[in-house]
Amino acid sequence: MSAPSIERINVNFPSPVLEDLRRLVPAKRRSEVIARATARELRRLKLAAQFEQAALHPIWQAETYPQLADDDAVDTTLAQLRAAGHLTVAPNPMAPPRRKGRRE
């Protein structure tokens, strides 16, 4: 995989932030720290925008799915699906493998 291209920009920082950056981060690591912090903040902003978009334009409407109206309705629906054999519990991939008991 090739390394991402790097571009140079000019950024203005408030004096106290820049003083802390200079005091806490060695000169040769500052760009890396700023880039990582910016990437982290951009991920947070993108996620917040997705939640806002989902609130404005929900994927589904609760009225269309009465079986998901509340906890009791969900429990009843799951019980019906399990009883009919349409829903089984998937094995936990993190669980250790089961061993057969020894017969003596």
Helices and strands as residue ranges (DSSP letters): H 15-24, G 27-29, H 30-56, G 62-64, G 66-68, H 71-83
